Amino acid sequence: MRKVFFILFALLLAGGSSSFATKWPELNPEKVESRSQVIVLGTYNFKSKQKSSKGNFYGRQFQVEKVYKGKATETITAGIDVYDKGWAEEYQQDGGKFLLLLEKTKEARFLVPVAGPNGMVQVQDGRILSGHEGFYGKILSGEARTPSPAESNNDGGHLLEALLFSLTGLITFLLIIRFLATEKAKSY
């Protein structure tokens, strides 16, 4: 009986441990490039406020230096896998940059790297470090545009906040007027 208890206890411990990593299938670079809607070179701002999503990604500000495909402003919100922040931040502190191949997904309201690390190509001193140097090197040496100037209302949330604030003020004003009108009527 004691052996059965220990075996069950060991199985519970083994079955209760959770995995803290995501596994992405490796895609060939042609597939990654074809799925991407935006390709940019730059760095994440890990001090910026993160934005949540329904999937494995959260959004961070990304400082765009060059645009190779699609449209991007100087600062965009780009996704990063929740388990990639540590190494990516350390990599950037050592002078690294990322060539991000980004796509839209249903899980996030911002662009995310194609298949996680497949869409995060490591670049340092103008050289590709993360494999497929020939393919991604052609993108890096290809025609690049400068990002368009940052828009004053980049994420659209400020307009909604302003409308809600104005509506709250209007309702408060109308309630005060009504209260004053009923008090004035009672004084007669």
N, C-alpha and C positions, 0 to 999 in steps of 0.2 A: 504494500500500500504506500509506503514511504517513497519507493522508487517511482511509482506512478505520479505522486504529488510533485516530485522534483522534475520529472520529465515534462509534466504539464506547465509547471512554473517556468522552466527553461523555454518552452515553446511560446508562452505568453510574452516573455521578455524579447525573444527573437522576432516574433510577429508584431510586437508593438513598436519596434524601432522604425523611425521614419527616415526617408531619404531626403537629403537636402541639396540635391542637384537635379538639373534637367539634362536630358540627353537629346541632342538634336542630330538627325541624320545628316551626314555630309553630302552636300549637293555639289554637282560640278559647277564651275564658275559661270558657264554659259547659261545654265538654268537660273542661277542667282541673278545674273544681269538681266535676263529676260523678264523675270518676275518683278524686278525693281521698277518703281515709278519715279523715284528721285535718287540721284547719286551725288553725294557731297563729300568734301574733305574738310576736316576740322577737329574740334575737341569738345567733349562734354564739359558742362559746368556743373560739377558735383556739389557745389554750394547752393545751387538753385533749389527752389521748392520742387519736390517730386510730385508728379501727377499719377494717379492710380488708374488701373484698367482692370478688365475682367480676366485677363490672361496672366502669363508669366512676366509681362513687361510693365515697367513704370516709365513715365516720361520725365526727361530732364532737358534743360536748355542745352542746345548744341550750337556752338559758335562756328558758323560756316565761313570757310576761307574761299573755297571754290565750288562751283556747281558744274557737274558734268552731264546731268540728265535731269529733266523736269525743272520745276521752279522752286526757289528757296530764298528766304530773306536772310539777313546777316545772322539772325538768331531764330532757330526753330526749336520746336519740342520734338525730340527723337526718343524712341523707346530704347531701353536697355533691359536685358534679362535680369531679374532680381538677383541672380547668383553671379553676375558678371561685373558688378560694380567694383568690388575689391581689386581684382587684377587690372581692370580697365583704368581705375584711378591711379594705381601705382605705375602702370605703363605710361600714362600721360605725364606723371611727375618726372619720369625719366626722359621727357622730350618727345614722346610718341604722339601720333595723331591717328585718326581713323578715317578711312574711306568707307562711308556708310552707303550701302545699297538698301534703300528703304522701300517699303510697300505699305499699303493701307490694309487693315484687318478689321473684322467685326468686333474684336475684343477691345480695341483701343481707339480713342479719338485723336490719336497722333500717329505719325508714321513710325514703323518699327523695322529693325533690320530683318532682311529676308532670312527665315529659318535661323533666327538667333545669331550665333557666332559666324554663320556662313556669310551674313551681310555686314560683318564688322571686320574689315580688312585693316591690319596693322601696318602703319606707314611710319618710317623714321628716316629723316634726312633724305626724303624723296625716294626711298627704296621700300618695296613691299617686303614685309617680314613674315607674313602669316601663310605663305604658300601660294601656289599658282602665280608666281612672280610675272611670268610672261603675259598672262591674260590680264591681270589687274594692272600691270605696268603699262599696257597699251592704253587703258582707261586713264591712268594717271598722267601719261604723257600726251594724251589727246587734247582736243579743244575744250577749254574750260572757260566758264563765265564767272564774273564776280557776282556775289549774291545781291539781290535787290535790297534797297534800304529797308530797314525795319519799319513795319507799319506801327502806327500809334496804338491801334487796337488789334494786337496780334492774335489773341485767342477768342475774341468776341464776348468774353464774360463781363467786361466792364460795362457794356451797354445794358445788359440785363440787370446788373447791380444798380446802375443809375436809374433805370426805370422802376425797380422795386423800391429804391430809396425815395424817389419822387412820389410814387403811389402811396407809400406809408405817410409821407408828409402831408399829402392832400387829404387822406382819410383823417389824420389827426386834426388838421385844420377844420374840416367839416364837422367833426365831433365837438370841437371847442365852440364853433359858431352855434351849433344846435344847443349845447349846454347853456351858453350865454343867452340865447333866445328864450329858452324855457325858464331861466332864472328871471329874466326881465319880465316875462309874462306873469310870473307868480308875484312880482312886486307890486302889480297894479291892484 
